[in-house]
């Protein structure tokens, strides 16, 4: 599984992307995000504010209860501002 972090989430995790094997017992985006938060405590801090971080599964925005598979690409995005 490929995990990608964008904008300031990249700084919080210390990487722009990483390849992982989907851990046993992880079936949803929410469970994956919680597991990633254990690996990257500053990412967990960002996730603590519910609704701030968005997630895309295979380039489509999804809700936290979306199912994940080992061959998926998951991307996490902070809020976007424009001007």
N, C-alpha and C positions, 0 to 999 in steps of 0.2 A: 504494500500500500504506500502511495506517495502522499505525504502531508506537506502542504504549502502554507506559509505564513506571510501575510502582507503588511506593509506599512510598519507602524510601531509594534505590532505583534512580532515582527522579525527581530527587533531589538530585545524584546522580552524573552524570547526563546533562545536567542543567540544563533539562529540559523534561518535561512529563507525557505529551506525545504529539507525533508528527511524521508528516508525509506524505512518502513518498519514492516514486520510481520504482524498481522492483526492478532492481538493477544486473545487467548481463550476467554470466553465469557463476555466479550465485547461485541454487542450486536447493533448498537445504535450510535448516531452521531453524539448524543449526550454522553453515553458511556465512554466513547472514545475520547471526547474532550476532557472528561474527568480523569481518565488514565493519563492523557498527555499533561494535564495539570500536575500530576504527581511527578512526572519527569521534569517539568519546567515550572517551578513554583511561581514565577512571575507571570506565566501564562494563566495559571490558576487565578491569580489576582484579577486579571483582565476578565476572566469568565465569571467572577463573583458578582459583577454588575450585570444581572440577567438582561438579555435583549441587546446588549451593546455589541457583542461579537456576532457576526453573521457567518454562516457556513455554506459552502457550495460542495455538492457531491457530483463529481464528473461534470463540472462546469454549469450546474443548475443549482440555484439556491434551494435549500431544503430546511425543514423544521428539525428540531433536536431529536425527534422520535424516528427519523428516517433510518432505515436499515443500511448497514455498511457491510462490504465484503472485502476480502484481502486484495482484490485486483482494482479497487477503487482509487480515485484521486480525491482527496479532501483538501479544501482550501478554507482558511479562516481569514476573515476581513474585519477590521474595525469600522466604525461609522465613517462614511465618506462625506466630506464637506466640499462645497464648490463655491465658485465666485466668478 
